[in-house]
Structures are given as structure tokens and as C-alpha cells.
Amino acid sequence: MNDFRRIMKHHSNSLPALGYGIPTLTQEILKLIESLRSSLAKNAMMTLTEMCQELKKQLDPELETILSKLIKKGADTNTFISEEVKKALIAICQNCSEGRIISVLLNLSGLKAVASKANVCLCMETVIEAQEVRFAQVRDYDKAIVCLGNYLLDGALEVRNAAKKAFSVLVANAMNRADIEKILQRGMSELNYSKAVAVIEKMVSEQGGTNTAYMNQTQPLMRTTMKKPTLLKKTTTIRESESKKANEELQEETKQQAPLGQTQVMATGEKSKGKTATKLAFFKEGAEFDLLPNYFTQAENNGNALIFDE
């Protein structure tokens, strides 16, 4: 097994010279996956992962056999095996033909095991993430969305969480939410459709409702509309320069009018002084004159400061 992995890694083009075709090699590796020895089964799945990474779409004729074997093997309670199954499934969905993968997954969606359903959701999520906006061009993509919608209402929590993750990737990277709801409405009953839409709405609200696919489609329009603010920048700079000139002219006028302001202040000071003198003169004529003799004599000597209002 290790020798075959070395050949696969460094001399993948020389495999036909060994006299074994890809179907024969695949069948032998899948037999080892069923081994009761966990280390041997894990090594076989690692070999299958490397085959997918090197051969890519050359494994398309064997996809149905490989996916059915791995998804059923994923129901193993040993986490040592189930984690390696997930790695192999992700490698297959990233390197093989997406249309063929979706058709095989739809055939396997009727499995009853919880782990098998969760692995189907994982494969669909990987395909959606790899294709992004191009997912809408994949064959039977609408059936895959309906399948995920049914998994949203599954009785097992693990399956519902896996379906939610797939839908979050779908809404964020691949399709608009309105298009997804139209597909679900066509493929689901009215009751299940309303439940699925409620789950999706709650999920999107928790994640902030971002849709990068929609944003990527609207980026060219945003770029064209962003040309207009250049005119606004010019007008704002002109207005700023005009306001700056107006401020400078206002400062110069205030400097020129400064002596006039000082005289006005002095005049108001003299007026207040006259009012105080009037008040003091009033007290001088009254009975309180004897209390402040020195102050009133000084006021009399000032002369003009005393103004009497009749």
C-alpha cells in the first residue's frame, strides 16, 4: 500500500504501465477499506484521498462505488475511521466532476443512518463551496437544494446542523436567498416549505444576512457609480476654498474695525460711570450724605462725571 502511494505521488503517469487499470486498483483499495484492522482501513482511505488529488476526473467512472462505500463507512462509531472518511469525501468533492457527484449523492440521500445523511450534507457543502456562483450551472443543483431543505427538518440534530452549514455556504457564496426559496417552494410541500424558510431566515439573521455572491455581482455597478463622487470632491474643494477666503476677509474686517470697537467699549464705560455718578448725587442730596463725606467730595471735584437725571 505504501509503495503504491509513492508511485501515485511521484509517478502517477506511469500507472498504466503497471498493467492495472484504475477500476481494478480502486476495487482493491475499497476492499481494504472494509478491513477490520483500523490502521489498514485508514491507510486505504489515505491512499484513496491521494488518488483523488492526483487522478482527479479520471476517477469519475468509479465515483458511485467510491462514494457509496465511503458514506456507509462513515457510519462507523470509531472516530479514528469516521474522520478519515470525511477527509476522503472532501478530496473527492474538490477534485472530481461536480455533476456526477451531485447525481450520486441524490441516489444516496435515502439512506437511514444519521452519519450517512450528515456525510451527504458534507459532500454537498464541499461542492457548493468549490463552485460558488457556478453551482447554479451544475446539473440537478435544484434537486440538491431540495434535498438539503428536507434535511433541515430531519429528526436528528446532527443532520439538521450539517444541512444548516451547507445552506449557510449556499446563501453566502453561491445563490441569492430569493432564488433558493423559489426552488424550495417548487420541490417541497407547503408546510415543509414554510418550516424550512423559517429555519433559513433564523440562520441568516444570526449570521448577519451577508451574501457575497450578490455583492460580487453588483461590484461592477458599484464601480461605475463610484465615478460620480469625483465631481462632488471638486465642488467640495471649491466650497472649502471659498469659505476659507470668506473667513480671511472677515478676520481682516474685524482687525480694521478694532479701534472702533475700543471706542464703543469706552463709551459704554463712561455711560455706566455717569449712571453711578447720578446715583451718588442722589444720595448726596438725601440723608445718607453724612455717611460718606470723602467719597462725595471726590465726586464733586470730578465735575463732569456727575449727571443728574431730572
ZIFEN-V177411 format. One record per pair of residues at least 4 apart in sequence whose ideal C-beta (glycine too) atoms are under 6 Angstrom apart, sorted by the first residue. I is the first residue (numbers start at 1). J is the second residue. D is the distance in whole Angstrom. If there is no record, write none. Layout:
I|J|D  I|J|D
//
This chain:
1|43|5  1|47|6  5|47|5  5|50|6  7|11|5  8|12|6  8|50|5  8|54|6  12|54|5  20|24|5  20|25|5  26|62|5  29|44|5  29|47|6  29|48|5  30|69|5  32|40|6  32|44|4  33|41|5  33|44|5  33|45|6  33|73|6  35|40|4  35|41|5  38|80|6  38|81|6  42|84|5  45|84|5  45|88|5  48|88|5  49|87|6  49|88|5  49|91|4  51|55|5  52|91|4  52|92|5  52|95|5  53|91|6  55|59|5  56|95|4  57|96|6  57|97|6  59|96|6  60|96|6  60|97|5  60|100|5  62|66|5  63|67|6  63|96|6  63|100|5  63|104|6  64|104|5  67|71|6  67|104|5  70|85|5  70|88|6  70|89|6  71|108|6  71|116|5  71|119|5  73|85|5  74|82|5  74|85|4  74|115|5  74|119|5  75|113|5  75|115|4  75|116|6  76|81|5  76|82|6  79|83|6  89|123|5  90|126|5  92|96|5  93|101|6  93|123|5  93|126|4  93|127|5  94|130|5  96|101|6  98|127|5  98|131|6  98|138|5  99|138|6  99|139|4  101|127|6  102|138|6  102|140|5  102|144|5  103|140|6  105|120|5  105|123|5  106|143|6  108|120|6  109|120|6  109|147|5  111|116|4  114|156|4  114|158|6  114|159|6  117|159|4  118|158|5  118|159|6  118|162|4  121|151|6  121|162|4  121|163|5  121|166|5  124|144|6  124|166|5  125|165|6  125|166|4  125|169|5  128|135|5  128|169|5  128|170|5  128|174|5  129|169|5  131|135|4  132|173|5  132|174|6  133|213|5  135|141|6  135|174|4  142|183|5  145|183|5  146|187|3  148|163|5  148|166|5  149|184|5  149|188|6  149|196|4  151|159|5  151|163|4  152|163|5  152|196|5  152|199|5  153|192|6  153|195|6  154|159|4  154|160|6  164|203|6  167|200|6  169|173|6  170|174|5  170|175|6  171|177|6  172|212|6  173|212|6  173|213|6  174|213|6  175|179|5  175|180|5  176|214|6  181|197|6  184|188|5  184|193|5  184|196|6  185|193|5  188|192|5  188|193|4  204|209|5  218|222|6  274|307|4  277|305|5  277|306|4  277|307|6  278|307|5  278|309|6  280|299|5  281|306|5  281|308|6  283|288|5  284|289|5  284|296|5  292|296|6
//
